């Protein structure tokens, strides 16, 4: 498949998914702040049990969504990252410099802002990684509203930046959000990983064996104390992209099959399950608390300063050039759009502040929604204004 058609298909899916995410989040907010709120909470608390012999996994529906379905989301991210590393936009250093610098700035500065505002509160410091993430589907969805006024190169810059950003989030989750490790489960997970790597090296191209062992790997990682979604990333990196004969690529086949299910099913469902913040009793003080303020400021200000600042430095230092056809105003608007954390921020928030065991479980979502909505509105307005100016010059 030609590179341009692959990117066009990817962008169309991500953009449409972003608009669906907005609708799912709005629906969750409306329902959980209406007389139907008890149904919303009751649905997410429904116990779901899977058992095979002595092996039993019992979790409420919310955790099956966050630990189970989101593993498929991370599987898709892993497939995209591997493809980009081997033959895509991350395969040449020259293509990575600008979005790579932007991604680093967009992760470091928001975390520093959150840390500065919460440095005297050890219980709140666990949320430092929440404002680091960019929701690629949501951000591309907003950018898509501008249509052809935005050059394709700028959309490609945002997509590449977000993929690097997601890779950074995966590393952060693996290192900082794993608890109470089980040695036996880790050994079994390691054995599954060895088997997957061996199949790759032996030239196995059928997806079935990879998916079966991948499921076992997910169960082992789930029981190990490492977050279960990382099993999806590990599985993705073991699935071969290239084949020795004329068979179609297993990685591309799985990526194309997963993409619509993740974009139009899993991510909107995750948004619906996690964005339903109750506004009962919410006052101005609820937003000025350092946890939601640190998250909102990290997303809106930190992302903008980090992404635009390091992009400007990379261009002025001669390390990279602006995306073709884009101007600084448009790039500034896209930097603001990177503050749409939403899906990944909600996910990291669910790890940092576990519902029922942390006083900040609701506060983090207020900060995420506030920062993401402001970033979407302001980023759209700035990019639209810069695009109108560009078209008239």
N, C-alpha and C positions, 0 to 999 in steps of 0.2 A: 504494500500500500504506500503511495507517495507520501512524503513527509507532510506536505501542505494539507492533503486531505485528512491525514491522521490528526493533525493539529486542529483543523476545522471541526472535525467530528468531536474531538475532546472538548473544544471550547463550547460548542453548542450544547453538549450534555451538561457541562459544568455550569453554564449560564442558566439554563432552564432549571437545573437542580437548585441553584441559588435562589431563584424566585420562589420555588416550592418550599425551600427552607424558611423563607420569610413568612409564607402563609401558615406553615406548620407551627412556627413559634408564636405567631399572633393567635392562632386557634387555641394553643395551650394556655396562653395568658388569659384569654377571654373565658375559657371554661373554668380555669382554676380560680377565677375571681367572679364567679357567678353562682347561683344556687346549685349548679351541678358539680361544684368543687369536690364534694365527697366521692362522686363517681370517678373523678380524675385520680384522686389519691388512692381510692380502692383498687382501680385498675392496675396501677403501677405496683401495688403491694400484693397482688395475686401471687400466691406461691406456685412455682413451677418446679416439678421434680423429674429428673431423668436418672434412671437406675438400671445398671446391668450387673447382676449378681451382687457382690459386696460393694461395688463402686456406685456411689450415690452422689449426685449433684443436686442440691436443693437451694434455690435462690428465688427471691421475688422477681416478678417480670421485669422491673427496672434494671436489675443487675444482669439478667439474661440479655437485655438489649445492650447494656454498656460493656459487658465482658464477652458476650457471645457474638452478636451481630456486628459489633464494632471491630471484632477480630477480622471480619471480612473486609471492612473498610481499610484496615491496616494492611491486609493482604494486597488489596488493590494499590495502596500507596507504595508498598514494597515492589510490586511488579512495575509500576511506573518509574520508580527511582532506578531500578536495575536496568530497564530499557534505556532510560536517558543516559545512564552512566556508560553503557556499552556502545550505543550507536546514536544517541540523541543529543540534546542540547547541553548535556553535562559531560560529553565525551571529549570535548576539546577545551583546554584551559582558557583559551581566549573567549569562549562563549560563557564561561562560568564567572569570570572576574566581576562584571558589573552586578548581576543578580546575587552573586555570592557575597560581595561586600554589602549590598543592601540587606540581605538576609541576616548577616552577622549583626549589623547595626540594629536591625529590627528585632533581634532577640535580646541583645545585651542592654540597650538603653531602657526598654520597658521593665526589665527585671530590676535594674538599678533604681528606677523611680519607685517601684513597689517596695523594694528593700528600704529605701530612704524613709518612706512614709510609715513603715511598720517596723523599723529597726529596734524599737524598744518593746516590742510585743512578740516574744518567742512563739506563742501559740499561733500567731498570724503569719509568721515568716514562711511557713510551709507553702503558702500560695504564691511565692515569688515567680514561679514559672507560668502562672495562669495568663498574664498578658503577653507572653512571648509569641503566641501562635497566630497565624493568619488562616482564616477560613477561605480556601481557594474557591470553593463553589459559590459562596456568598459574595466574595469580592468580584469574581468574574461575572456573576449575575448582575451586579450593579453596573459594572463596566459595559456589559452587553446592552444596557438601556441606551447607551450613546451611539450604538450602531457603528456605521462606517466613519463617523467623525473622529474615532480613535484609531490610529494606525495599528495594523496587525502586530508590528514589532513591539508595541507597548503591551499588548495583551500577552505576547510571548514572554516578555520580560516579567510580567506579574506571575504568569504560570510557573516559570522557572524559579523565581524567587520563592514562591509558595511551596514548591517541591523541596527545595533546600531547607526551607523553614520547617516543613513536616519532618524531614530527616533529623533536624536538630531536636524537634519535640520528641521523636522516638528515642533518641539517645538520652535525653533528660529523663523521660519516663523510666527507662531501663535502669539508670543509675540512681535516681533520687526517689523514686516512688515504688520501690520493692521492699516488702516487709516480711519478717518472720519466715525466713527461707526454710524450705524442707529439703534436706540433703537427698533423700530417696527420690523425691519427685524431680529434682534437678538432674540426678543421674539418669533417670528414665527419659527425661526430656533431651539430655545430651545424646543418649543412644538413638533416639528418633532422629535427631539432627545429623548424626553420623550416617544413618541409613539413607536419609534424603540426599546428602552430599555424595554418597557412594552411588546412588542411582543416577545422579547427574553425571558423574565421571564415567559411568559405564554406558552412557548413551541412552538411558531409558527416556522415551518421549511420550509415553502414554500418561495422561493426567491422572487417571484413576489411582494408581499406586501412591502418587505424591499426595493426593487429597486424603486418602485413607490414613497414611502415616501422619499427615498434617493434623487430622482430627485427634489422633492419639497424642500428638505433640501439644495440641491446645489443652487437652485434659491435664496432661502432666504439668504444663506451665501454670494452669489455673490452680492446681493443688500445691505449686512450689512456693508461692509467695511473690514471684515475679508477675507483673500484670499480664493477664492471659492474651491481650491483644498483640503482644510482641511475638507470639507464636505465628501470627499471620505474616509479619515481616520476615521472620526466619524462613518460613515456608516459601515465601515469594523469591527470596534470594537463591533458593535451591532449584527452582523450576527453570529448565533450560530455555534460553532465548533462541539459540541457533541449533539446527539439526544437521547431522552428517549427510543425510539423504535429502529427498525432495519433500519430506513431510512438512506440514505447516508448523509454525513455531508454537510450542506448547504455551509459552509465556504470553504471546500475543493473543492466542485463542482464548486463554483464561481471562486476560485483561478485557478483551472485547465482550466476553460473556458476562463478566461481573459488573462492568461499568454502569449499565442502565439500572441494574438491581440496586447497586449502592447509591447511585445518584437520585433515583426516584423512589426508592423504598427505604433503605436502611438509614440514610442521613436525615430525611424528613421525619422518620419515626423516632430517631434519636433526639432530634430537635423538639418534637412534641413531648417526649418523655422527660426532657431535662430543662425546658425553657419555661415551664409553668410556675413562675414565681408568684406567690400569694402577696398581694399588695395590701392586705388587711393590716391596719395599724402602722402602715409605712408613713414616716414623717421625714422632714428635711434632714433630721439627724441621721436617718438610716442611710442616706447617700453621702453624708459628710464623714461617716466613720472611715478610718484609715484603710480598712480592707476593701470595700467597694470603691473608695476614692483612688486607692493605689492601683486597682485593676483598671478602672475607667481612664485614669490619667496615663497609665502605662500604655493602654491600647491607643488612645487618641493622640496624646502628645509624644509618648515614648516611641511608638512606631513611626510617626511622622518624622521626628528628629533623627532617629536611628537610620531609617531607610533612606530618606532624602540626604541626610548629612554625609553618610558614607558613599552614597552614589555620587554626590557632588565632589567629594575628595578623590574618588577613583577617576572621575573624568578630568578634573583639573590637574591631577598628577600624571595624566597621560597613560594610565593603565587600561582605560576602556573609553568607549565613545557612547554618546547618547543613542538610544534605539532609533533606527532610521525613521525619519518623518515625525518624530516626537519633539516637543519643546519642553523647556524646564517647567512651565506651568502645568502641563499634562503630567509630567513626572511627579511634581509636588502633589497633584491630586491623587495619583496612584499610591503615593506614599501614605496619604491619609487613609485611602481605602484598605491598606494593609492592616489598619487598626481594627478591621472587622475580624475579631477573634472567634466568636460564636462557637461553632462545633468543637474545634480543638480546645478552646479555652474552657468550655463547659466540661469537656472530657477530663482535662487536667484538674479542673476544679473539683470534680467528683473524686479524684484520687487524693488531692491535697486536703480537702475538707469533707470527710465522709459523712453523708446525711445520717443524723441520729447520734453521732458521736462528736460533732464539732459545732460550736456556736456560730461558726461562720459559713455554714453550708448554704444558707439562703442569701447571705450578704454577697457572696462571691458572684452569684447569678445576677444580682442587681447591678453590680459593677460591670459584668460582662455585657449585659443587655444595654446598659446606658452607654458604655464606651463604643460598642459595636454599632448601635443605631446612630449615634452622633458621627462616627467615622464614615458610615454609609452616606448619610445626608450631606455632610460637609465635603467629603471626598467626591461625591457625584457633582455637587455644585461647582467646586473648583475645577474639576476635569472638564465639565461642560463649558465653563467660561473660557478656559484655556484652549479648548478645541474650537470654539467659535472664533476666537482671536486668531488662531492659527489658520483657519480656513479663509479669513478675510485678508491675510497678509501675502 
